[in-house]
Amino acid sequence: MFQFTNQYAATTLGQAGGVALYISEFLSQFYVVIGIGPVIAALTLTGIAFFSFLFLKKIALRDDLPFVGLLPWLSLFIMQLDYDYQEQGTIAYLFLLFFLWLYTNLKPKIRLIYGICLIPVLYWVGGPVVHLFALSALLFEFLTNGNKKYTSLVYPLVAILSAVIGAYLGFSRNLKFAFLPDAYYDPMLHTSRIYYSWYALPVMMVLGAYLRKWKEPTSLKKKCIWIGIQWVVIGFVAYEGIMRWGRLDTIDHLEQDYYIRNGEWDKVITSFNQTTLSKRRMCGLNLALAHKGILSERLLDYPQRGIETLMLRWDQSVFTAELHSDLYYCMGIISTAQKFAFEAFVSSHPSGNPRMLKRLVETNLITGAYPVAEKYIRLLENTWYYKDWATDHRRFLYNDQAIKDDKELGVKRRCWKSETLIPEIYTDPVSTLIHLVPACPDNKAGLQYLTSFLLLNKDIETYKTLQESLYRSSAWHDMTECQQEAIVICSPNDPHFWLEHGVSIKVRNRAIAFIQKVQDVSRSGQNPAVALASEYGKTYWYYYMFNTINK
């Protein structure tokens, strides 16, 4: 989370690779604007390709090797598809290629001094990429038979010394991040792809030196064929990289997550595509339905598969922590929403998560922890994209009446106060909501989620108890058709019971017809799940009878 403060600049720049990190964090704040992220990535990768070709030409002495020259570009292009990869790595690589290009344009006597002096600087600018620079500069001298090729053996030694001293002084977190490209990846994860770009540059140099001995095609036709074949290979490799590592199955999820981040609930609903189903996307859809106040009404219009389509199992990932914070906040369980927001914030590398920092502002305003909320507001005011939002929320600081009068924060504070009166601490949302919903009747989203949890989990006994104690109270005025259909299952052979518990004449008549249809289908030997799907597939009776769930 980039901040326009001297303290942030000093903290970021005071570490190995600090310059590359500072630049990447500055650029990352613009990714929240649609279309800007791809442009930034494209320009960065174009710079990689440009300096790769310039450097290759110094070795190969020819300009008809696009595939060889794009090896670093291809390896970094693949890494850009991985959202656990940090842009700092690409920026550092760009600095590496730029300094290598400068190195090759210097006279041999000056090059040695330049290389030795530059290595500590590049360690500060780019981090562990300095070792690739030292190796590449050494390899360049041997491949071009430079006068200082044996003297240049000092480069790796200077690089190693810089990294060891830097790690000892605390500029790197540990020796691993001082020497390896893992420093540019999520520290909690590992992938071998992070090493591809470090292999690509030496391979490019060796191939360039080898192909220098081959004559270039003399005729225009042969040259076009030679270059054309290479571009076809480049296209094929890039396509395979996208298909294999592009995580194309997450595109719909990322689109949905963008709409959720911005509270565009109508777009979450209208953009939902049942051809690419996942539990995470279903959770996001149900969250949008709850915000629109229609979760109970339209619950079975979509392919629900148990309670995990309402809330994912906790897997300790940042993305699930963000989603859980959004879900608990919507349900009115403020303390747990705050817990997951903090979990997501501290787990977001390298420097925090402004989306969850906003949530922490909200939850601390709700709980009356105004000094904490003010601290977080100050952090957001130092950003480019979130400063207006943060400044606007200053009006709630130390102003209980303003929070009470606010349409959203007022309801959430009443939920939080009711939550603090619950005699026990529960780890599951259902147990908490069973106590919270009656105590805070304004929490309509909480009621929607509570009944949906019980129905999708086929917990009819608990649902019956809840309905008998809460229905027709200020917390639960009316039942949707789905909720009424569940009452029928509570006592399937007693229409009088149905009517006593709020089932309408319409739903009663349809229930009787459904029961008769089930009996007719069973006698005919047909598969009831298939025979009833077209007419009753979106009823709770059908879900209860034929949908299997993992409890």
C-alpha positions in Angstrom: 0.0 0.0 0.0 1.9 3.0 -1.3 1.9 6.1 0.9 3.1 9.6 0.0 5.1 10.1 3.3 8.8 10.4 4.1 8.5 7.6 6.7 7.1 5.2 4.1 9.8 6.2 1.6 12.6 5.8 4.2 11.3 2.4 5.3 10.8 1.1 1.8 14.1 2.4 0.4 16.0 1.3 3.4 16.0 -2.4 2.3 17.6 -4.5 -0.4 15.7 -3.9 -3.6 14.0 -0.9 -2.0 14.1 1.3 -5.2 12.4 -1.4 -7.3 9.9 -2.1 -4.5 9.1 1.6 -4.1 8.5 2.0 -7.8 6.4 -1.1 -8.0 4.3 -0.1 -5.0 3.8 3.4 -6.6 2.6 1.8 -9.8 0.4 -0.8 -8.1 -1.9 1.9 -6.7 -3.1 2.6 -10.2 -4.1 -1.0 -10.8 -7.5 -0.4 -9.1 -8.5 1.7 -12.2 -9.8 -0.6 -15.0 -7.4 -0.8 -17.9 -4.4 0.9 -16.2 -2.9 -2.3 -14.9 -2.4 -4.0 -18.3 -0.9 -0.8 -19.7 1.7 -0.6 -16.9 2.5 -4.3 -17.3 2.8 -4.0 -21.0 5.1 -1.0 -20.8 7.3 -2.7 -18.2 7.6 -5.9 -20.3 8.3 -3.8 -23.4 11.2 -2.3 -21.6 12.5 -5.8 -20.7 12.3 -6.8 -24.4 13.9 -3.6 -25.6 17.0 -3.8 -23.4 17.2 -7.6 -23.9 17.6 -7.1 -27.7 20.2 -4.3 -27.2 22.2 -6.5 -24.9 21.9 -9.5 -27.1 23.1 -7.6 -30.1 26.3 -6.8 -28.3 27.0 -10.5 -28.0 25.5 -12.0 -31.2 26.3 -9.0 -33.4 23.1 -9.6 -35.4 19.5 -8.5 -35.1 17.6 -11.5 -36.5 17.2 -13.5 -33.3 13.8 -12.4 -31.8 13.1 -15.8 -30.1 16.5 -15.7 -28.3 16.2 -12.0 -27.4 12.7 -12.6 -26.0 13.6 -15.4 -23.6 13.8 -13.1 -20.6 10.5 -11.5 -21.7 8.8 -14.8 -22.0 9.9 -16.0 -18.6 8.7 -12.7 -17.0 5.5 -12.8 -19.0 4.7 -16.1 -17.5 5.4 -14.8 -14.0 3.2 -11.8 -14.5 0.3 -14.2 -14.9 0.8 -15.3 -11.3 -0.9 -13.0 -8.8 1.4 -14.2 -6.0 4.3 -12.7 -7.9 5.4 -9.2 -6.9 5.9 -6.6 -9.6 9.1 -5.6 -7.8 10.8 -8.6 -9.5 10.1 -7.3 -13.0 11.2 -3.7 -12.1 14.4 -5.1 -10.7 15.0 -7.1 -13.8 14.5 -4.0 -15.9 17.1 -2.2 -13.9 19.4 -5.2 -14.3 19.1 -5.2 -18.1 19.5 -1.4 -18.3 22.7 -1.5 -16.2 24.0 -4.4 -18.3 23.4 -2.5 -21.4 25.3 0.5 -20.0 28.1 -1.9 -19.0 28.5 -3.2 -22.5 28.9 0.4 -23.9 31.8 1.3 -21.7 35.5 0.9 -22.5 37.1 -2.3 -20.9 39.2 -0.3 -18.4 36.2 1.6 -17.1 33.9 -1.4 -17.2 35.7 -3.2 -14.4 35.5 -0.2 -12.1 31.9 0.4 -13.1 30.9 -3.2 -12.4 32.5 -3.3 -9.0 31.0 0.0 -7.9 27.6 -0.8 -9.4 27.0 -4.2 -7.7 26.4 -2.8 -4.2 24.2 -0.1 -5.7 22.2 -2.6 -7.7 21.8 -4.7 -4.5 20.1 -1.7 -3.0 18.1 -0.9 -6.1 17.0 -4.3 -7.2 17.8 -6.8 -4.4 19.0 -10.4 -5.2 19.0 -9.7 -9.0 22.5 -8.3 -8.4 23.8 -11.9 -8.5 22.3 -12.3 -12.0 24.0 -9.1 -13.0 27.4 -10.3 -11.6 27.1 -13.6 -13.4 25.9 -12.0 -16.7 28.7 -9.4 -16.7 31.3 -12.2 -16.1 29.7 -14.3 -18.8 29.7 -11.3 -21.2 33.5 -10.9 -20.7 34.2 -14.5 -21.5 31.8 -14.8 -24.4 33.2 -11.7 -26.0 36.8 -12.6 -25.0 37.2 -9.3 -23.1 40.6 -8.1 -21.9 39.4 -8.2 -18.3 37.6 -11.5 -18.4 39.7 -13.1 -15.6 39.7 -9.9 -13.5 35.9 -9.9 -13.8 35.8 -13.0 -11.6 35.7 -10.5 -8.8 32.0 -9.6 -9.7 30.4 -12.6 -8.1 32.6 -12.2 -5.0 31.5 -8.6 -4.6 27.9 -9.5 -5.1 28.1 -12.3 -2.5 29.8 -9.9 -0.1 27.1 -7.3 -0.6 24.3 -9.8 0.0 25.9 -11.2 3.2 26.6 -7.8 4.7 23.2 -6.7 3.7 21.5 -9.6 5.4 23.7 -9.2 8.5 22.7 -5.5 8.7 19.1 -6.3 8.2 18.6 -5.0 4.7 17.3 -8.4 3.7 15.0 -10.6 5.7 17.4 -13.6 5.5 20.1 -15.0 3.3 17.6 -16.8 1.1 16.0 -13.5 0.1 19.4 -11.9 -0.2 20.5 -14.5 -2.8 17.4 -15.9 -4.5 14.5 -14.6 -6.6 12.1 -16.0 -4.0 12.4 -12.4 -2.6 10.0 -11.4 -5.4 7.3 -14.0 -4.5 4.8 -14.4 -1.7 7.1 -15.5 1.2 4.5 -18.0 2.4 4.6 -19.8 -1.0 7.1 -21.2 -3.5 7.2 -21.9 -7.2 10.0 -23.0 -9.5 8.8 -20.6 -12.2 10.4 -17.7 -10.2 13.8 -19.1 -11.4 12.9 -19.1 -15.1 14.0 -15.5 -15.8 17.3 -16.2 -14.0 17.9 -19.1 -16.4 16.7 -17.2 -19.4 19.3 -14.5 -19.4 22.5 -16.7 -19.4 20.8 -19.0 -21.9 20.1 -16.0 -24.2 23.7 -14.9 -23.9 25.2 -18.4 -24.7 22.8 -18.9 -27.6 23.7 -15.4 -28.9 27.4 -16.2 -28.8 26.9 -19.6 -30.5 24.7 -18.2 -33.3 27.2 -15.4 -33.9 29.3 -18.0 -35.7 26.4 -18.8 -38.1 25.9 -16.6 -41.1 22.7 -14.6 -41.3 20.3 -15.6 -44.2 21.4 -13.7 -47.2 18.2 -13.4 -49.2 15.2 -11.5 -48.1 13.0 -14.6 -48.5 15.2 -16.8 -46.3 15.5 -14.1 -43.7 11.7 -13.6 -43.5 11.2 -17.4 -43.2 13.9 -17.6 -40.4 12.4 -14.7 -38.4 8.8 -15.8 -39.1 9.5 -19.3 -37.7 10.9 -17.7 -34.5 7.8 -15.5 -34.1 5.6 -18.6 -34.5 7.5 -20.3 -31.7 7.3 -17.2 -29.6 3.5 -17.1 -30.1 3.2 -20.8 -29.3 5.3 -20.6 -26.1 3.3 -17.5 -25.0 0.0 -19.2 -25.7 1.1 -22.4 -23.8 2.2 -20.2 -20.9 -1.2 -18.5 -20.7 -3.1 -21.8 -21.0 -0.9 -23.6 -18.4 -0.2 -20.9 -15.9 -2.7 -18.1 -16.7 -5.3 -19.3 -14.2 -8.0 -18.5 -16.8 -10.6 -20.2 -14.5 -10.1 -17.3 -12.0 -11.0 -14.5 -14.5 -14.7 -14.6 -13.5 -13.8 -14.7 -9.8 -11.5 -11.6 -10.2 -14.2 -9.7 -12.1 -16.7 -10.6 -9.3 -14.2 -9.6 -6.6 -13.7 -6.2 -8.3 -17.5 -5.6 -8.2 -17.6 -6.7 -4.5 -14.7 -4.4 -3.7 -16.7 -1.5 -5.1 -20.1 -2.5 -3.8 -21.5 -2.9 -7.3 -24.0 -5.6 -6.2 -26.2 -5.4 -9.3 -23.2 -6.2 -11.5 -22.2 -9.1 -9.3 -25.7 -10.6 -9.9 -26.0 -9.8 -13.6 -22.5 -10.9 -14.5 -22.9 -14.3 -12.8 -22.4 -17.1 -15.3 -23.6 -20.6 -14.3 -21.2 -22.2 -16.9 -18.2 -21.4 -14.6 -19.4 -22.4 -11.2 -17.3 -22.4 -8.1 -18.1 -22.2 -4.4 -16.2 -18.9 -4.1 -18.2 -17.3 -6.9 -21.4 -18.6 -5.3 -20.4 -17.0 -2.0 -19.9 -13.7 -3.8 -23.2 -14.0 -5.6 -25.1 -14.8 -2.3 -23.3 -11.9 -0.7 -24.7 -9.6 -3.4 -28.2 -11.0 -3.0 -28.0 -10.4 0.7 -26.9 -6.8 0.2 -29.9 -6.3 -2.1 -32.2 -7.9 0.4 -33.2 -10.8 -1.8 -31.1 -13.7 -0.6 -34.0 -15.6 1.0 -36.2 -14.9 -2.0 -33.8 -16.0 -4.7 -31.7 -18.5 -2.9 -32.7 -21.5 -5.0 -32.7 -19.6 -8.3 -29.0 -20.6 -8.4 -27.2 -23.9 -8.0 -26.6 -24.0 -4.2 -24.5 -26.9 -2.9 -24.7 -26.7 0.9 -23.4 -24.0 3.3 -20.0 -23.7 1.5 -21.8 -21.7 -1.2 -22.7 -19.3 1.6 -19.3 -19.3 3.3 -16.1 -21.1 2.3 -14.1 -23.2 4.6 -11.3 -21.3 6.2 -8.1 -22.1 4.3 -5.8 -19.3 5.8 -5.5 -17.5 2.4 -5.7 -13.7 2.0 -8.5 -14.1 -0.5 -10.7 -16.2 1.8 -9.9 -13.8 4.7 -11.2 -10.9 2.6 -14.3 -12.8 1.6 -15.0 -13.9 5.2 -14.6 -10.3 6.4 -17.1 -9.1 3.8 -19.5 -11.9 4.8 -19.4 -11.4 8.5 -19.7 -7.7 8.1 -22.8 -8.1 6.0 -24.3 -10.5 8.6 -23.6 -8.0 11.4 -21.0 -10.1 13.2 -18.6 -7.2 13.6 -15.9 -8.7 15.8 -15.3 -11.6 13.4 -15.4 -9.3 10.4 -12.7 -7.2 12.1 -10.7 -10.3 12.9 -10.6 -11.5 9.3 -9.9 -8.0 8.0 -6.8 -7.8 10.2 -5.8 -11.3 9.1 -6.0 -10.3 5.5 -4.2 -7.0 6.1 -1.2 -8.4 7.9 -1.0 -11.3 5.4 -0.9 -9.1 2.3 2.6 -8.7 1.0 4.6 -6.6 0.8 3.0 -3.7 2.5 -0.6 -4.2 3.5 -4.1 -4.2 2.0 -6.0 -0.9 1.6 -9.3 -2.7 1.0 -9.1 -4.4 4.4 -7.7 -1.2 6.0 -11.0 0.4 5.1 -12.9 -2.4 6.8 -10.7 -1.9 9.9 -11.7 1.8 9.9 -15.4 0.9 9.7 -15.2 -1.8 12.4 -13.3 0.4 14.8 -15.7 3.3 14.2 -18.5 0.9 15.0 -16.9 -0.4 18.2 -16.0 3.2 19.3 -12.3 2.6 19.1 -11.8 6.1 17.7 -8.0 6.4 18.2 -7.4 3.2 16.3 -9.8 4.3 13.5 -8.1 7.6 13.3 -4.7 6.0 12.9 -6.0 3.9 10.0 -7.7 6.9 8.5 -4.3 8.8 8.5 -2.7 5.9 6.7 -5.4 5.9 4.0 -5.2 9.7 3.6 -1.6 9.2 2.6 -2.7 7.1 -0.5 -3.8 8.3 -3.9 -7.0 6.3 -4.5 -8.4 6.1 -0.9 -7.7 9.5 0.6 -11.1 11.0 -0.3 -12.9 8.0 1.3 -10.7 8.3 4.4 -11.2 12.1 4.7 -15.0 11.6 4.4 -15.0 9.2 7.3 -13.2 11.6 9.6 -16.7 13.1 10.4 -17.5 9.9 12.4 -14.5 10.2 14.7 -15.5 10.8 18.3 -19.1 11.4 17.1 -21.5 8.8 18.3 -24.5 10.6 17.0 -23.1 10.7 13.5 -22.6 7.0 13.6 -26.1 6.4 15.0 -27.6 8.5 12.2 -25.7 6.8 9.4 -27.7 4.2 7.5 -25.0 1.6 7.5 -22.8 2.2 10.5 -25.8 2.8 12.8 -27.2 -0.6 12.1 -23.8 -2.2 12.5 -23.2 -0.6 15.8 -26.6 -1.9 17.1 -25.5 -5.3 15.9 -22.2 -5.0 17.7 -23.8 -3.9 20.9 -26.1 -6.9 20.7 -23.2 -9.2 19.9 -21.3 -8.1 23.1 -24.3 -9.3 25.2 -24.1 -12.8 23.8 -23.1 -15.0 26.8 -20.8 -17.3 24.9 -18.2 -16.8 22.1 -19.1 -19.0 19.1 -16.8 -19.9 16.2 -19.6 -20.5 13.7 -21.9 -17.9 12.2 -25.1 -19.9 12.8 -24.8 -20.1 16.6 -23.9 -16.4 16.7 -26.8 -15.4 14.5 -29.3 -17.4 16.5 -28.5 -15.1 19.4 -27.9 -11.9 17.4 -30.9 -11.7 15.1 -33.6 -11.6 17.9 -31.5 -9.0 19.8 -31.0 -6.8 16.7 -34.2 -6.8 14.6 -32.7 -4.3 12.1 -30.2 -6.9 11.0 -32.1 -8.1 8.0 -29.1 -9.5 6.3 -28.3 -11.6 9.4 -31.8 -13.2 9.2 -31.4 -13.9 5.5 -28.1 -15.7 6.2 -29.3 -17.5 9.2 -32.3 -19.1 7.5 -30.2 -19.8 4.4 -27.5 -21.6 6.4 -30.2 -23.8 8.1 -32.0 -24.6 4.9 -29.0 -25.3 2.8 -27.6 -27.5 5.6 -31.0 -29.3 5.8 -31.2 -28.5 9.5 -35.0 -28.6 9.6 -35.3 -29.1 13.4 -33.3 -25.9 14.2 -35.2 -24.0 11.5 -38.5 -25.1 12.9 -37.5 -23.9 16.4 -36.2 -20.6 15.0 -39.4 -20.0 13.0 -41.7 -20.8 15.9 -39.8 -18.4 18.2 -39.1 -15.6 15.8 -41.7 -15.5 13.0 -44.1 -12.5 13.2 -41.8 -10.7 15.5 -40.0 -7.4 14.6 -37.0 -9.4 13.4 -39.0 -11.6 11.0 -42.2 -10.1 9.5 -42.7 -12.2 6.4 -41.6 -15.5 4.9 -40.5 -16.0 1.3 -41.8 -19.0 -0.6 -38.6 -20.9 0.0 -38.9 -20.4 3.7 -42.6 -21.5 3.6 -41.6 -24.6 1.6 -39.3 -25.6 4.4 -42.2 -25.4 6.9 -44.0 -28.0 4.8 -41.0 -30.4 5.3 -41.2 -29.8 9.1 -44.5 -31.6 9.1 -45.2 -33.0 5.6 -48.5 -34.7 6.4 -50.2 -31.9 8.3 -51.5 -29.0 6.1 -53.1 -27.5 9.2 -49.6 -27.2 10.7 -48.5 -25.4 7.5 -51.2 -22.8 7.7 -50.6 -22.2 11.4 -46.9 -21.5 10.7 -47.5 -18.9 8.0 -47.7 -21.0 4.8 -49.8 -19.3 2.2 -52.7 -21.0 0.4 -50.7 -20.9 -2.9 -47.7 -22.7 -1.3 -50.0 -25.2 0.4 -51.7 -26.1 -2.8 -48.4 -26.5 -4.6 -47.1 -28.7 -1.8 -50.0 -31.0 -2.1 -49.5 -31.2 -5.9 -45.8 -31.9 -5.4 -46.5 -34.7 -2.9 -49.0 -36.2 -5.4 -46.5 -35.9 -8.2 -43.8 -37.6 -6.3 -46.1 -40.5 -5.6 -47.1 -40.7 -9.3 -43.5 -40.6 -10.5 -42.5 -43.3 -8.0 -45.3 -45.6 -9.1 -44.3 -45.2 -12.8 -40.7 -46.2 -12.1 -39.2 -42.9 -13.4 -36.2 -41.2 -11.9 -37.9 -38.6 -9.6 -34.9 -36.2 -9.7 -35.2 -36.0 -13.5 -39.0 -36.1 -13.8 -39.5 -33.3 -11.2 -36.6 -31.0 -12.2 -38.4 -28.9 -14.8 -41.4 -28.0 -12.7 -40.0 -28.1 -9.1 -36.2 -27.8 -9.6 -36.1 -24.3 -7.9 -38.2 -25.4 -4.9 -36.8 -26.2 -1.4 -38.6 -29.6 -1.6 -36.5 -30.5 -4.6 -33.3 -29.3 -3.0 -34.1 -31.2 0.2 -34.8 -34.4 -1.5 -32.2 -34.6 -4.3 -29.2 -32.3 -3.5 -26.4 -34.0 -1.7 -24.2 -31.9 0.5 -21.1 -32.2 2.5 -21.8 -31.3 6.1 
